[in-house]
Amino acid sequence: QVQVAEFGGGLVQPGGSLTLSCVPSGIAFENQVMAWYRQVPGKERERVGFIGPRGATSEAPSVKGRFSISRDNVKNTVFLQMNNLKPEDTAIYYCAVVKSPSNSWGQGTQVTVSS
């Protein structure tokens, strides 16, 4: 059974930084595409970016240049480094194991950007 756990959310001031971590289990992590999403209540879940097994990444235009995704295949962990945070980045952030027919999701972690 695939399980996904996110860590690292919290309150941060505009312009600040935060790093989220994601630890999945029940998968062959080194072969797996992983993704980060975020969701604001009342809006659709938005993909922030993803990372392939060998580290190739793609980030959404709204976060490109501010957010970066990385992975540690020894520690089976994916990271979302968020810099220069803005109030509009406030959301619940979810980590996903990308697979067919449907992704496996974590429970989400709240990120609030506010002064």
N, CA, C and O atoms as CSV, one atom per row, in Angstrom:
chain,resi,resn,atom,element,x,y,z
A,1,GLN,N,N,0.844,-1.186,0.000
A,1,GLN,CA,C,0.000,0.000,0.000
A,1,GLN,C,C,0.887,1.247,0.000
A,1,GLN,O,O,1.827,1.370,0.786
A,2,VAL,N,N,0.556,2.155,-0.903
A,2,VAL,CA,C,1.331,3.384,-1.014
A,2,VAL,C,C,0.851,4.392,0.029
A,2,VAL,O,O,-0.347,4.640,0.167
A,3,GLN,N,N,1.785,4.956,0.744
A,3,GLN,CA,C,1.479,6.038,1.681
A,3,GLN,C,C,2.430,7.185,1.435
A,3,GLN,O,O,3.591,6.995,1.072
A,4,VAL,N,N,1.910,8.382,1.643
A,4,VAL,CA,C,2.692,9.591,1.388
A,4,VAL,C,C,2.546,10.528,2.584
A,4,VAL,O,O,1.437,10.766,3.061
A,5,ALA,N,N,3.658,11.053,3.059
A,5,ALA,CA,C,3.618,11.965,4.202
A,5,ALA,C,C,4.396,13.233,3.865
A,5,ALA,O,O,5.531,13.170,3.393
A,6,GLU,N,N,3.770,14.390,4.114
A,6,GLU,CA,C,4.431,15.679,3.893
A,6,GLU,C,C,4.787,16.298,5.230
A,6,GLU,O,O,4.112,16.084,6.238
A,7,PHE,N,N,5.868,17.076,5.216
A,7,PHE,CA,C,6.328,17.756,6.427
A,7,PHE,C,C,6.810,19.153,6.065
A,7,PHE,O,O,7.241,19.403,4.940
A,8,GLY,N,N,6.731,20.059,7.034
A,8,GLY,CA,C,7.416,21.335,6.880
A,8,GLY,C,C,6.553,22.554,6.655
A,8,GLY,O,O,7.095,23.648,6.498
A,9,GLY,N,N,5.245,22.425,6.630
A,9,GLY,CA,C,4.404,23.607,6.434
A,9,GLY,C,C,4.454,24.529,7.639
A,9,GLY,O,O,4.995,24.186,8.691
A,10,GLY,N,N,3.872,25.713,7.456
A,10,GLY,CA,C,3.842,26.657,8.563
A,10,GLY,C,C,3.539,28.059,8.099
A,10,GLY,O,O,3.113,28.288,6.967
A,11,LEU,N,N,3.769,28.997,9.007
A,11,LEU,CA,C,3.533,30.412,8.738
A,11,LEU,C,C,4.858,31.090,8.416
A,11,LEU,O,O,5.840,30.916,9.138
A,12,VAL,N,N,4.887,31.851,7.348
A,12,VAL,CA,C,6.103,32.552,6.952
A,12,VAL,C,C,5.721,33.937,6.435
A,12,VAL,O,O,4.641,34.123,5.875
A,13,GLN,N,N,6.609,34.899,6.626
A,13,GLN,CA,C,6.353,36.255,6.162
A,13,GLN,C,C,6.608,36.371,4.665
A,13,GLN,O,O,7.403,35.613,4.110
A,14,PRO,N,N,5.946,37.303,4.018
A,14,PRO,CA,C,6.227,37.533,2.588
A,14,PRO,C,C,7.714,37.783,2.362
A,14,PRO,O,O,8.369,38.503,3.116
A,15,GLY,N,N,8.222,37.167,1.304
A,15,GLY,CA,C,9.650,37.251,1.015
A,15,GLY,C,C,10.470,36.178,1.682
A,15,GLY,O,O,11.655,36.026,1.388
A,16,GLY,N,N,9.863,35.442,2.566
A,16,GLY,CA,C,10.578,34.394,3.282
A,16,GLY,C,C,10.683,33.094,2.503
A,16,GLY,O,O,10.232,32.988,1.362
A,17,SER,N,N,11.289,32.108,3.151
A,17,SER,CA,C,11.514,30.801,2.529
A,17,SER,C,C,11.004,29.686,3.423
A,17,SER,O,O,10.886,29.831,4.640
A,18,LEU,N,N,10.712,28.586,2.786
A,18,LEU,CA,C,10.228,27.403,3.499
A,18,LEU,C,C,10.562,26.187,2.660
A,18,LEU,O,O,10.521,26.244,1.430
A,19,THR,N,N,10.894,25.087,3.320
A,19,THR,CA,C,11.165,23.841,2.617
A,19,THR,C,C,10.191,22.766,3.083
A,19,THR,O,O,10.073,22.492,4.277
A,20,LEU,N,N,9.500,22.168,2.129
A,20,LEU,CA,C,8.619,21.045,2.422
A,20,LEU,C,C,9.330,19.748,2.061
A,20,LEU,O,O,10.128,19.697,1.125
A,21,SER,N,N,9.024,18.706,2.820
A,21,SER,CA,C,9.565,17.380,2.548
A,21,SER,C,C,8.422,16.402,2.344
A,21,SER,O,O,7.325,16.569,2.877
A,22,CYS,N,N,8.711,15.380,1.560
A,22,CYS,CA,C,7.706,14.348,1.281
A,22,CYS,C,C,8.392,13.000,1.327
A,22,CYS,O,O,9.409,12.784,0.668
A,23,VAL,N,N,7.828,12.093,2.111
A,23,VAL,CA,C,8.396,10.758,2.240
A,23,VAL,C,C,7.321,9.732,1.874
A,23,VAL,O,O,6.404,9.487,2.658
A,24,PRO,N,N,7.431,9.139,0.694
A,24,PRO,CA,C,6.480,8.091,0.327
A,24,PRO,C,C,6.995,6.722,0.777
A,24,PRO,O,O,8.192,6.542,1.000
A,25,SER,N,N,6.084,5.771,0.907
A,25,SER,CA,C,6.460,4.398,1.222
A,25,SER,C,C,5.596,3.458,0.395
A,25,SER,O,O,4.531,3.828,-0.100
A,26,GLY,N,N,6.084,2.235,0.261
A,26,GLY,CA,C,5.331,1.250,-0.510
A,26,GLY,C,C,5.556,1.337,-2.005
A,26,GLY,O,O,4.784,0.771,-2.780
A,27,ILE,N,N,6.607,2.042,-2.427
A,27,ILE,CA,C,6.923,2.185,-3.846
A,27,ILE,C,C,8.420,2.006,-4.065
A,27,ILE,O,O,9.219,2.082,-3.132
A,28,ALA,N,N,8.775,1.767,-5.322
A,28,ALA,CA,C,10.191,1.780,-5.708
A,28,ALA,C,C,10.551,3.223,-6.004
A,28,ALA,O,O,10.477,3.667,-7.150
A,29,PHE,N,N,10.938,3.951,-4.976
A,29,PHE,CA,C,11.064,5.407,-5.058
A,29,PHE,C,C,11.986,5.842,-6.181
A,29,PHE,O,O,11.694,6.820,-6.869
A,30,GLU,N,N,13.086,5.145,-6.383
A,30,GLU,CA,C,14.099,5.602,-7.340
A,30,GLU,C,C,13.581,5.581,-8.774
A,30,GLU,O,O,14.175,6.213,-9.648
A,31,ASN,N,N,12.493,4.871,-9.032
A,31,ASN,CA,C,11.931,4.800,-10.381
A,31,ASN,C,C,10.687,5.668,-10.558
A,31,ASN,O,O,10.037,5.627,-11.602
A,32,GLN,N,N,10.368,6.438,-9.551
A,32,GLN,CA,C,9.059,7.061,-9.482
A,32,GLN,C,C,9.102,8.557,-9.800
A,32,GLN,O,O,9.973,9.283,-9.321
A,33,VAL,N,N,8.150,8.998,-10.611
A,33,VAL,CA,C,7.937,10.430,-10.793
A,33,VAL,C,C,7.130,10.942,-9.594
A,33,VAL,O,O,6.126,10.345,-9.204
A,34,MET,N,N,7.581,12.041,-9.028
A,34,MET,CA,C,6.918,12.637,-7.869
A,34,MET,C,C,6.491,14.066,-8.226
A,34,MET,O,O,7.135,14.732,-9.037
A,35,ALA,N,N,5.408,14.520,-7.616
A,35,ALA,CA,C,4.895,15.858,-7.929
A,35,ALA,C,C,4.440,16.575,-6.666
A,35,ALA,O,O,4.105,15.953,-5.658
A,36,TRP,N,N,4.438,17.887,-6.752
A,36,TRP,CA,C,3.862,18.745,-5.719
A,36,TRP,C,C,2.675,19.491,-6.324
A,36,TRP,O,O,2.729,19.974,-7.454
A,37,TYR,N,N,1.611,19.569,-5.541
A,37,TYR,CA,C,0.425,20.319,-5.907
A,37,TYR,C,C,0.074,21.255,-4.759
A,37,TYR,O,O,0.599,21.129,-3.653
A,38,ARG,N,N,-0.818,22.191,-5.040
A,38,ARG,CA,C,-1.349,23.024,-3.970
A,38,ARG,C,C,-2.809,23.343,-4.261
A,38,ARG,O,O,-3.257,23.323,-5.407
A,39,GLN,N,N,-3.530,23.636,-3.198
A,39,GLN,CA,C,-4.955,23.909,-3.342
A,39,GLN,C,C,-5.409,24.941,-2.332
A,39,GLN,O,O,-5.101,24.861,-1.143
A,40,VAL,N,N,-6.153,25.914,-2.840
A,40,VAL,CA,C,-6.805,26.915,-2.011
A,40,VAL,C,C,-8.274,26.529,-1.920
A,40,VAL,O,O,-8.859,26.133,-2.928
A,41,PRO,N,N,-8.890,26.632,-0.745
A,41,PRO,CA,C,-10.306,26.266,-0.620
A,41,PRO,C,C,-11.163,26.956,-1.674
A,41,PRO,O,O,-11.068,28.165,-1.881
A,42,GLY,N,N,-12.004,26.158,-2.337
A,42,GLY,CA,C,-12.880,26.700,-3.349
A,42,GLY,C,C,-12.280,26.740,-4.744
A,42,GLY,O,O,-12.957,27.100,-5.707
A,43,LYS,N,N,-11.012,26.371,-4.852
A,43,LYS,CA,C,-10.350,26.370,-6.155
A,43,LYS,C,C,-9.833,24.978,-6.482
A,43,LYS,O,O,-9.712,24.123,-5.606
A,44,GLU,N,N,-9.528,24.765,-7.762
A,44,GLU,CA,C,-9.014,23.475,-8.181
A,44,GLU,C,C,-7.570,23.294,-7.716
A,44,GLU,O,O,-6.825,24.258,-7.536
A,45,ARG,N,N,-7.205,22.035,-7.530
A,45,ARG,CA,C,-5.826,21.727,-7.161
A,45,ARG,C,C,-4.917,22.073,-8.338
A,45,ARG,O,O,-5.216,21.734,-9.483
A,46,GLU,N,N,-3.817,22.744,-8.051
A,46,GLU,CA,C,-2.880,23.221,-9.071
A,46,GLU,C,C,-1.559,22.474,-8.924
A,46,GLU,O,O,-1.042,22.317,-7.818
A,47,ARG,N,N,-1.023,22.018,-10.049
A,47,ARG,CA,C,0.282,21.360,-9.960
A,47,ARG,C,C,1.379,22.418,-9.881
A,47,ARG,O,O,1.458,23.319,-10.716
A,48,VAL,N,N,2.211,22.289,-8.872
A,48,VAL,CA,C,3.341,23.204,-8.662
A,48,VAL,C,C,4.528,22.774,-9.503
A,48,VAL,O,O,5.241,23.608,-10.059
A,49,GLY,N,N,4.737,21.462,-9.593
A,49,GLY,CA,C,5.842,20.958,-10.382
A,49,GLY,C,C,6.027,19.478,-10.147
A,49,GLY,O,O,5.360,18.879,-9.303
A,50,PHE,N,N,6.951,18.886,-10.912
A,50,PHE,CA,C,7.238,17.474,-10.727
A,50,PHE,C,C,8.722,17.212,-10.953
A,50,PHE,O,O,9.450,18.045,-11.492
A,51,ILE,N,N,9.141,16.034,-10.524
A,51,ILE,CA,C,10.539,15.631,-10.687
A,51,ILE,C,C,10.569,14.189,-11.141
A,51,ILE,O,O,9.871,13.337,-10.590
A,52,GLY,N,N,11.390,13.917,-12.162
A,52,GLY,CA,C,11.533,12.575,-12.672
A,52,GLY,C,C,12.525,11.761,-11.854
A,52,GLY,O,O,13.177,12.288,-10.953
A,53,PRO,N,N,12.638,10.470,-12.173
A,53,PRO,CA,C,13.511,9.585,-11.394
A,53,PRO,C,C,14.978,10.027,-11.372
A,53,PRO,O,O,15.683,9.816,-10.385
A,54,ARG,N,N,15.429,10.643,-12.474
A,54,ARG,CA,C,16.838,11.052,-12.524
A,54,ARG,C,C,17.029,12.532,-12.220
A,54,ARG,O,O,18.123,13.070,-12.386
A,55,GLY,N,N,15.956,13.191,-11.773
A,55,GLY,CA,C,16.105,14.550,-11.280
A,55,GLY,C,C,15.642,15.655,-12.209
A,55,GLY,O,O,15.710,16.828,-11.843
A,56,ALA,N,N,15.175,15.317,-13.397
A,56,ALA,CA,C,14.650,16.359,-14.282
A,56,ALA,C,C,13.383,16.938,-13.669
A,56,ALA,O,O,12.524,16.211,-13.170
A,57,THR,N,N,13.288,18.261,-13.719
A,57,THR,CA,C,12.154,18.924,-13.071
A,57,THR,C,C,11.403,19.835,-14.029
A,57,THR,O,O,11.911,20.245,-15.073
A,58,SER,N,N,10.177,20.132,-13.632
A,58,SER,CA,C,9.382,21.113,-14.353
A,58,SER,C,C,8.521,21.825,-13.323
A,58,SER,O,O,7.868,21.177,-12.505
A,59,GLU,N,N,8.514,23.153,-13.354
A,59,GLU,CA,C,7.746,23.936,-12.398
A,59,GLU,C,C,6.702,24.792,-13.134
A,59,GLU,O,O,6.899,25.184,-14.284
A,60,ALA,N,N,5.614,25.064,-12.457
A,60,ALA,CA,C,4.559,25.897,-13.031
A,60,ALA,C,C,5.077,27.326,-13.224
A,60,ALA,O,O,5.932,27.783,-12.466
A,61,PRO,N,N,4.565,28.026,-14.231
A,61,PRO,CA,C,5.008,29.409,-14.470
A,61,PRO,C,C,4.834,30.314,-13.249
A,61,PRO,O,O,5.619,31.240,-13.046
A,62,SER,N,N,3.823,30.053,-12.451
A,62,SER,CA,C,3.545,30.915,-11.296
A,62,SER,C,C,4.614,30.821,-10.210
A,62,SER,O,O,4.716,31.708,-9.362
A,63,VAL,N,N,5.412,29.751,-10.230
A,63,VAL,CA,C,6.424,29.576,-9.189
A,63,VAL,C,C,7.835,29.463,-9.758
A,63,VAL,O,O,8.807,29.421,-9.004
A,64,LYS,N,N,7.949,29.414,-11.066
A,64,LYS,CA,C,9.260,29.221,-11.696
A,64,LYS,C,C,10.206,30.342,-11.286
A,64,LYS,O,O,9.851,31.520,-11.314
A,65,GLY,N,N,11.411,29.949,-10.905
A,65,GLY,CA,C,12.399,30.920,-10.456
A,65,GLY,C,C,12.346,31.187,-8.957
A,65,GLY,O,O,13.279,31.760,-8.394
A,66,ARG,N,N,11.264,30.777,-8.312
A,66,ARG,CA,C,11.137,30.939,-6.853
A,66,ARG,C,C,11.117,29.592,-6.136
A,66,ARG,O,O,11.673,29.461,-5.045
A,67,PHE,N,N,10.490,28.604,-6.734
A,67,PHE,CA,C,10.387,27.270,-6.136
A,67,PHE,C,C,11.277,26.300,-6.900
A,67,PHE,O,O,11.459,26.433,-8.110
A,68,SER,N,N,11.822,25.337,-6.198
A,68,SER,CA,C,12.585,24.280,-6.850
A,68,SER,C,C,12.291,22.947,-6.176
A,68,SER,O,O,12.059,22.875,-4.969
A,69,ILE,N,N,12.306,21.892,-6.990
A,69,ILE,CA,C,12.041,20.542,-6.511
A,69,ILE,C,C,13.317,19.725,-6.627
A,69,ILE,O,O,14.038,19.817,-7.620
A,70,SER,N,N,13.586,18.932,-5.610
A,70,SER,CA,C,14.746,18.051,-5.630
A,70,SER,C,C,14.366,16.747,-4.942
A,70,SER,O,O,13.307,16.628,-4.325
A,71,ARG,N,N,15.264,15.773,-5.067
A,71,ARG,CA,C,15.002,14.486,-4.447
A,71,ARG,C,C,16.290,13.872,-3.941
A,71,ARG,O,O,17.378,14.156,-4.443
A,72,ASP,N,N,16.144,13.028,-2.940
A,72,ASP,CA,C,17.251,12.254,-2.390
A,72,ASP,C,C,16.836,10.785,-2.489
A,72,ASP,O,O,16.024,10.309,-1.696
A,73,ASN,N,N,17.395,10.077,-3.463
A,73,ASN,CA,C,16.984,8.691,-3.683
A,73,ASN,C,C,17.534,7.735,-2.632
A,73,ASN,O,O,17.109,6.582,-2.567
A,74,VAL,N,N,18.462,8.192,-1.818
A,74,VAL,CA,C,18.951,7.369,-0.706
A,74,VAL,C,C,17.981,7.463,0.474
A,74,VAL,O,O,17.681,6.468,1.134
A,75,LYS,N,N,17.503,8.674,0.720
A,75,LYS,CA,C,16.584,8.891,1.840
A,75,LYS,C,C,15.117,8.781,1.437
A,75,LYS,O,O,14.224,8.979,2.261
A,76,ASN,N,N,14.869,8.461,0.152
A,76,ASN,CA,C,13.483,8.340,-0.334
A,76,ASN,C,C,12.653,9.579,0.008
A,76,ASN,O,O,11.543,9.476,0.531
A,77,THR,N,N,13.208,10.736,-0.293
A,77,THR,CA,C,12.565,11.984,0.076
A,77,THR,C,C,12.557,12.948,-1.103
A,77,THR,O,O,13.520,13.033,-1.865
A,78,VAL,N,N,11.463,13.662,-1.233
A,78,VAL,CA,C,11.343,14.737,-2.219
A,78,VAL,C,C,11.197,16.049,-1.463
A,78,VAL,O,O,10.542,16.113,-0.423
A,79,PHE,N,N,11.818,17.095,-2.001
A,79,PHE,CA,C,11.796,18.400,-1.345
A,79,PHE,C,C,11.156,19.446,-2.261
A,79,PHE,O,O,11.265,19.375,-3.485
A,80,LEU,N,N,10.499,20.400,-1.647
A,80,LEU,CA,C,10.020,21.580,-2.359
A,80,LEU,C,C,10.595,22.788,-1.630
A,80,LEU,O,O,10.157,23.137,-0.534
A,81,GLN,N,N,11.585,23.419,-2.260
A,81,GLN,CA,C,12.198,24.607,-1.697
A,81,GLN,C,C,11.455,25.821,-2.231
A,81,GLN,O,O,11.376,26.025,-3.442
A,82,MET,N,N,10.916,26.617,-1.334
A,82,MET,CA,C,10.107,27.770,-1.730
A,82,MET,C,C,10.781,29.036,-1.225
A,82,MET,O,O,10.957,29.222,-0.021
A,83,ASN,N,N,11.153,29.896,-2.148
A,83,ASN,CA,C,11.809,31.159,-1.824
A,83,ASN,C,C,10.950,32.333,-2.274
A,83,ASN,O,O,10.058,32.184,-3.109
A,84,ASN,N,N,11.231,33.487,-1.714
A,84,ASN,CA,C,10.501,34.710,-2.069
A,84,ASN,C,C,8.988,34.466,-2.056
A,84,ASN,O,O,8.284,34.783,-3.015
A,85,LEU,N,N,8.519,33.910,-0.972
A,85,LEU,CA,C,7.099,33.550,-0.882
A,85,LEU,C,C,6.208,34.777,-0.894
A,85,LEU,O,O,6.558,35.834,-0.369
A,86,LYS,N,N,5.042,34.605,-1.509
A,86,LYS,CA,C,4.062,35.673,-1.645
A,86,LYS,C,C,2.754,35.250,-0.970
A,86,LYS,O,O,2.502,34.055,-0.815
A,87,PRO,N,N,1.930,36.200,-0.571
A,87,PRO,CA,C,0.646,35.829,0.049
A,87,PRO,C,C,-0.183,34.890,-0.829
A,87,PRO,O,O,-0.914,34.044,-0.314
A,88,GLU,N,N,-0.073,35.036,-2.137
A,88,GLU,CA,C,-0.851,34.169,-3.028
A,88,GLU,C,C,-0.329,32.742,-3.087
A,88,GLU,O,O,-0.949,31.886,-3.718
A,89,ASP,N,N,0.801,32.473,-2.439
A,89,ASP,CA,C,1.295,31.098,-2.321
A,89,ASP,C,C,0.620,30.359,-1.167
A,89,ASP,O,O,0.823,29.157,-0.991
A,90,THR,N,N,-0.173,31.072,-0.389
A,90,THR,CA,C,-0.886,30.434,0.716
A,90,THR,C,C,-1.825,29.359,0.184
A,90,THR,O,O,-2.673,29.625,-0.668
A,91,ALA,N,N,-1.664,28.146,0.698
A,91,ALA,CA,C,-2.446,27.010,0.216
A,91,ALA,C,C,-2.105,25.784,1.056
A,91,ALA,O,O,-1.195,25.807,1.885
A,92,ILE,N,N,-2.851,24.731,0.820
A,92,ILE,CA,C,-2.450,23.412,1.318
A,92,ILE,C,C,-1.610,22.771,0.225
A,92,ILE,O,O,-2.030,22.692,-0.929
A,93,TYR,N,N,-0.446,22.324,0.589
A,93,TYR,CA,C,0.486,21.721,-0.363
A,93,TYR,C,C,0.455,20.204,-0.211
A,93,TYR,O,O,0.549,19.659,0.889
A,94,TYR,N,N,0.318,19.543,-1.363
A,94,TYR,CA,C,0.223,18.088,-1.393
A,94,TYR,C,C,1.367,17.504,-2.201
A,94,TYR,O,O,1.774,18.051,-3.226
A,95,CYS,N,N,1.867,16.396,-1.724
A,95,CYS,CA,C,2.839,15.604,-2.466
A,95,CYS,C,C,2.107,14.427,-3.099
A,95,CYS,O,O,1.184,13.872,-2.502
A,96,ALA,N,N,2.513,14.052,-4.297
A,96,ALA,CA,C,1.845,12.960,-4.989
A,96,ALA,C,C,2.847,12.014,-5.619
A,96,ALA,O,O,3.861,12.440,-6.172
A,97,VAL,N,N,2.555,10.731,-5.530
A,97,VAL,CA,C,3.227,9.718,-6.319
A,97,VAL,C,C,2.468,9.638,-7.639
A,97,VAL,O,O,1.292,9.278,-7.663
A,98,VAL,N,N,3.139,9.973,-8.730
A,98,VAL,CA,C,2.473,10.040,-10.030
A,98,VAL,C,C,2.382,8.639,-10.615
A,98,VAL,O,O,3.402,8.021,-10.922
A,99,LYS,N,N,1.162,8.139,-10.770
A,99,LYS,CA,C,0.988,6.795,-11.304
A,99,LYS,C,C,-0.391,6.668,-11.906
A,99,LYS,O,O,-1.290,7.471,-11.657
A,100,SER,N,N,-0.524,5.625,-12.710
A,100,SER,CA,C,-1.797,5.345,-13.353
A,100,SER,C,C,-2.487,4.199,-12.634
A,100,SER,O,O,-1.810,3.276,-12.183
A,101,PRO,N,N,-3.816,4.223,-12.509
A,101,PRO,CA,C,-4.749,5.180,-13.088
A,101,PRO,C,C,-4.922,6.454,-12.271
A,101,PRO,O,O,-5.531,7.408,-12.754
A,102,SER,N,N,-4.409,6.493,-11.060
A,102,SER,CA,C,-4.546,7.717,-10.265
A,102,SER,C,C,-3.354,7.877,-9.340
A,102,SER,O,O,-2.729,6.903,-8.920
A,103,ASN,N,N,-3.059,9.128,-9.037
A,103,ASN,CA,C,-1.954,9.431,-8.132
A,103,ASN,C,C,-2.269,8.943,-6.725
A,103,ASN,O,O,-3.428,8.745,-6.362
A,104,SER,N,N,-1.215,8.756,-5.945
A,104,SER,CA,C,-1.360,8.554,-4.503
A,104,SER,C,C,-0.991,9.856,-3.823
A,104,SER,O,O,0.029,10.462,-4.150
A,105,TRP,N,N,-1.805,10.287,-2.889
A,105,TRP,CA,C,-1.664,11.616,-2.285
A,105,TRP,C,C,-1.330,11.536,-0.806
A,105,TRP,O,O,-1.714,10.603,-0.100
A,106,GLY,N,N,-0.600,12.551,-0.367
A,106,GLY,CA,C,-0.429,12.752,1.056
A,106,GLY,C,C,-1.605,13.509,1.628
A,106,GLY,O,O,-2.549,13.854,0.918
A,107,GLN,N,N,-1.534,13.763,2.933
A,107,GLN,CA,C,-2.639,14.438,3.608
A,107,GLN,C,C,-2.583,15.947,3.444
A,107,GLN,O,O,-3.552,16.643,3.748
A,108,GLY,N,N,-1.461,16.451,2.969
A,108,GLY,CA,C,-1.305,17.884,2.754
A,108,GLY,C,C,-0.723,18.583,3.968
A,108,GLY,O,O,-0.869,18.132,5.104
A,109,THR,N,N,-0.061,19.694,3.697
A,109,THR,CA,C,0.482,20.515,4.759
A,109,THR,C,C,0.196,21.984,4.446
A,109,THR,O,O,0.381,22.434,3.315
A,110,GLN,N,N,-0.251,22.713,5.447
A,110,GLN,CA,C,-0.668,24.094,5.237
A,110,GLN,C,C,0.535,25.023,5.200
A,110,GLN,O,O,1.406,24.970,6.068
A,111,VAL,N,N,0.571,25.876,4.180
A,111,VAL,CA,C,1.558,26.949,4.087
A,111,VAL,C,C,0.797,28.262,4.068
A,111,VAL,O,O,-0.069,28.476,3.220
A,112,THR,N,N,1.122,29.136,5.001
A,112,THR,CA,C,0.476,30.437,5.087
A,112,THR,C,C,1.539,31.524,5.002
A,112,THR,O,O,2.485,31.556,5.789
A,113,VAL,N,N,1.365,32.409,4.033
A,113,VAL,CA,C,2.301,33.512,3.841
A,113,VAL,C,C,1.581,34.797,4.239
A,113,VAL,O,O,0.659,35.251,3.561
A,114,SER,N,N,2.021,35.364,5.343
A,114,SER,CA,C,1.330,36.529,5.872
A,114,SER,C,C,2.253,37.291,6.809
A,114,SER,O,O,3.105,36.704,7.476
A,115,SER,N,N,2.071,38.609,6.851
A,115,SER,CA,C,2.838,39.417,7.789
A,115,SER,C,C,2.035,39.612,9.073
A,115,SER,O,O,2.506,40.270,10.001
